[in-house]
């Protein structure tokens, strides 16, 4: 397998991972409106387990805004930006080996 394909597949993997994490963060934010906190819902627990490693550090950094939690919004922006940069770097690396 040529190295350009490895960079291409890595770029695709990064894009997919960012999409999945962004969707999970969005779904968790939506679920927080409908599922009471502390409930033992399987989907809610799954989304919390996936997204908490991303959201917890942001909650420590961001100032509190009363009842409004801005960490999902900031996390989605940071994920999309970092994912686009990483994907572009990997795709340009793949193009250099053509």
ChimeraX commands (.cxc) that place a marker at each C-alpha (Angstrom):
marker #1 position 0.00,0.00,0.00 radius 0.5
marker #1 position 1.35,3.37,-0.94 radius 0.5
marker #1 position 1.87,5.99,1.73 radius 0.5
marker #1 position -0.45,8.46,0.01 radius 0.5
marker #1 position -3.35,6.12,0.70 radius 0.5
marker #1 position -2.45,5.96,4.38 radius 0.5
marker #1 position -2.60,9.75,4.60 radius 0.5
marker #1 position -5.86,9.80,2.65 radius 0.5
marker #1 position -7.49,7.21,4.93 radius 0.5
marker #1 position -6.19,9.00,8.02 radius 0.5
marker #1 position -7.77,12.21,6.71 radius 0.5
marker #1 position -11.08,10.42,6.17 radius 0.5
marker #1 position -10.90,8.88,9.65 radius 0.5
marker #1 position -10.30,12.28,11.26 radius 0.5
marker #1 position -13.26,13.75,9.37 radius 0.5
marker #1 position -15.52,10.89,10.42 radius 0.5
marker #1 position -14.38,11.06,14.04 radius 0.5
marker #1 position -15.05,14.80,14.20 radius 0.5
marker #1 position -18.50,14.27,12.69 radius 0.5
marker #1 position -19.38,11.55,15.20 radius 0.5
marker #1 position -18.13,13.55,18.20 radius 0.5
marker #1 position -19.89,16.72,17.06 radius 0.5
marker #1 position -23.13,14.80,16.60 radius 0.5
marker #1 position -22.77,13.18,20.02 radius 0.5
marker #1 position -22.21,16.57,21.68 radius 0.5
marker #1 position -25.23,18.02,19.89 radius 0.5
marker #1 position -27.43,15.06,20.86 radius 0.5
marker #1 position -26.28,15.29,24.47 radius 0.5
marker #1 position -27.23,18.97,24.57 radius 0.5
marker #1 position -30.67,18.19,23.12 radius 0.5
marker #1 position -31.16,15.24,25.50 radius 0.5
marker #1 position -30.33,17.47,28.45 radius 0.5
marker #1 position -33.55,19.38,27.79 radius 0.5
marker #1 position -35.75,16.26,27.86 radius 0.5
marker #1 position -34.05,13.68,30.09 radius 0.5
marker #1 position -33.90,14.60,33.79 radius 0.5
marker #1 position -30.40,14.80,35.29 radius 0.5
marker #1 position -29.32,11.69,37.13 radius 0.5
marker #1 position -31.67,9.40,35.21 radius 0.5
marker #1 position -30.31,6.04,34.20 radius 0.5
marker #1 position -31.15,6.31,30.50 radius 0.5
marker #1 position -28.84,4.12,28.39 radius 0.5
marker #1 position -28.56,6.59,25.51 radius 0.5
marker #1 position -27.94,9.51,27.85 radius 0.5
marker #1 position -25.25,7.56,29.70 radius 0.5
marker #1 position -23.59,6.54,26.42 radius 0.5
marker #1 position -23.52,10.15,25.17 radius 0.5
marker #1 position -22.15,11.34,28.53 radius 0.5
marker #1 position -19.38,8.72,28.45 radius 0.5
marker #1 position -18.34,9.76,24.93 radius 0.5
marker #1 position -18.54,13.53,25.35 radius 0.5
marker #1 position -17.49,14.17,28.95 radius 0.5
marker #1 position -13.72,13.89,28.23 radius 0.5
marker #1 position -14.16,16.77,25.76 radius 0.5
marker #1 position -16.64,18.89,27.71 radius 0.5
marker #1 position -15.19,18.65,31.24 radius 0.5
marker #1 position -11.94,20.56,30.51 radius 0.5
marker #1 position -13.92,23.27,28.71 radius 0.5
marker #1 position -16.26,23.65,31.68 radius 0.5
marker #1 position -13.26,24.32,33.91 radius 0.5
marker #1 position -11.97,27.01,31.53 radius 0.5
marker #1 position -15.20,28.75,30.50 radius 0.5
marker #1 position -16.85,31.18,32.92 radius 0.5
marker #1 position -20.27,30.20,34.20 radius 0.5
marker #1 position -23.23,31.93,32.60 radius 0.5
marker #1 position -25.91,31.09,35.16 radius 0.5
marker #1 position -27.85,28.05,33.98 radius 0.5
marker #1 position -26.45,28.26,30.45 radius 0.5
marker #1 position -23.68,25.78,29.61 radius 0.5
marker #1 position -21.70,27.04,26.61 radius 0.5
marker #1 position -19.19,24.18,26.63 radius 0.5
marker #1 position -21.04,22.07,23.98 radius 0.5
marker #1 position -21.15,25.04,21.61 radius 0.5
marker #1 position -17.46,25.83,22.12 radius 0.5
marker #1 position -16.51,22.15,21.85 radius 0.5
marker #1 position -18.29,21.78,18.52 radius 0.5
marker #1 position -16.52,24.86,17.13 radius 0.5
marker #1 position -13.11,23.69,18.39 radius 0.5
marker #1 position -13.68,20.14,17.09 radius 0.5
marker #1 position -14.74,21.34,13.65 radius 0.5
marker #1 position -11.81,23.75,13.39 radius 0.5
marker #1 position -9.20,21.26,14.60 radius 0.5
marker #1 position -10.68,18.52,12.42 radius 0.5
marker #1 position -10.62,20.69,9.31 radius 0.5
marker #1 position -7.01,21.68,9.95 radius 0.5
marker #1 position -5.90,18.09,10.62 radius 0.5
marker #1 position -7.78,16.79,7.59 radius 0.5
marker #1 position -6.27,19.46,5.34 radius 0.5
marker #1 position -2.76,18.72,6.58 radius 0.5
marker #1 position -3.23,14.98,6.01 radius 0.5
marker #1 position -4.69,15.50,2.53 radius 0.5
marker #1 position -1.85,17.81,1.51 radius 0.5
marker #1 position 0.62,15.25,2.85 radius 0.5
marker #1 position -1.11,12.62,0.72 radius 0.5
marker #1 position -0.82,14.87,-2.33 radius 0.5
marker #1 position 2.92,15.35,-1.83 radius 0.5
marker #1 position 3.50,11.61,-2.23 radius 0.5
marker #1 position 1.75,11.34,-5.61 radius 0.5
marker link #1:1,2 radius 0.2
marker link #1:2,3 radius 0.2
marker link #1:3,4 radius 0.2
marker link #1:4,5 radius 0.2
marker link #1:5,6 radius 0.2
marker link #1:6,7 radius 0.2
marker link #1:7,8 radius 0.2
marker link #1:8,9 radius 0.2
marker link #1:9,10 radius 0.2
marker link #1:10,11 radius 0.2
marker link #1:11,12 radius 0.2
marker link #1:12,13 radius 0.2
marker link #1:13,14 radius 0.2
marker link #1:14,15 radius 0.2
marker link #1:15,16 radius 0.2
marker link #1:16,17 radius 0.2
marker link #1:17,18 radius 0.2
marker link #1:18,19 radius 0.2
marker link #1:19,20 radius 0.2
marker link #1:20,21 radius 0.2
marker link #1:21,22 radius 0.2
marker link #1:22,23 radius 0.2
marker link #1:23,24 radius 0.2
marker link #1:24,25 radius 0.2
marker link #1:25,26 radius 0.2
marker link #1:26,27 radius 0.2
marker link #1:27,28 radius 0.2
marker link #1:28,29 radius 0.2
marker link #1:29,30 radius 0.2
marker link #1:30,31 radius 0.2
marker link #1:31,32 radius 0.2
marker link #1:32,33 radius 0.2
marker link #1:33,34 radius 0.2
marker link #1:34,35 radius 0.2
marker link #1:35,36 radius 0.2
marker link #1:36,37 radius 0.2
marker link #1:37,38 radius 0.2
marker link #1:38,39 radius 0.2
marker link #1:39,40 radius 0.2
marker link #1:40,41 radius 0.2
marker link #1:41,42 radius 0.2
marker link #1:42,43 radius 0.2
marker link #1:43,44 radius 0.2
marker link #1:44,45 radius 0.2
marker link #1:45,46 radius 0.2
marker link #1:46,47 radius 0.2
marker link #1:47,48 radius 0.2
marker link #1:48,49 radius 0.2
marker link #1:49,50 radius 0.2
marker link #1:50,51 radius 0.2
marker link #1:51,52 radius 0.2
marker link #1:52,53 radius 0.2
marker link #1:53,54 radius 0.2
marker link #1:54,55 radius 0.2
marker link #1:55,56 radius 0.2
marker link #1:56,57 radius 0.2
marker link #1:57,58 radius 0.2
marker link #1:58,59 radius 0.2
marker link #1:59,60 radius 0.2
marker link #1:60,61 radius 0.2
marker link #1:61,62 radius 0.2
marker link #1:62,63 radius 0.2
marker link #1:63,64 radius 0.2
marker link #1:64,65 radius 0.2
marker link #1:65,66 radius 0.2
marker link #1:66,67 radius 0.2
marker link #1:67,68 radius 0.2
marker link #1:68,69 radius 0.2
marker link #1:69,70 radius 0.2
marker link #1:70,71 radius 0.2
marker link #1:71,72 radius 0.2
marker link #1:72,73 radius 0.2
marker link #1:73,74 radius 0.2
marker link #1:74,75 radius 0.2
marker link #1:75,76 radius 0.2
marker link #1:76,77 radius 0.2
marker link #1:77,78 radius 0.2
marker link #1:78,79 radius 0.2
marker link #1:79,80 radius 0.2
marker link #1:80,81 radius 0.2
marker link #1:81,82 radius 0.2
marker link #1:82,83 radius 0.2
marker link #1:83,84 radius 0.2
marker link #1:84,85 radius 0.2
marker link #1:85,86 radius 0.2
marker link #1:86,87 radius 0.2
marker link #1:87,88 radius 0.2
marker link #1:88,89 radius 0.2
marker link #1:89,90 radius 0.2
marker link #1:90,91 radius 0.2
marker link #1:91,92 radius 0.2
marker link #1:92,93 radius 0.2
marker link #1:93,94 radius 0.2
marker link #1:94,95 radius 0.2
marker link #1:95,96 radius 0.2
marker link #1:96,97 radius 0.2
marker link #1:97,98 radius 0.2
view
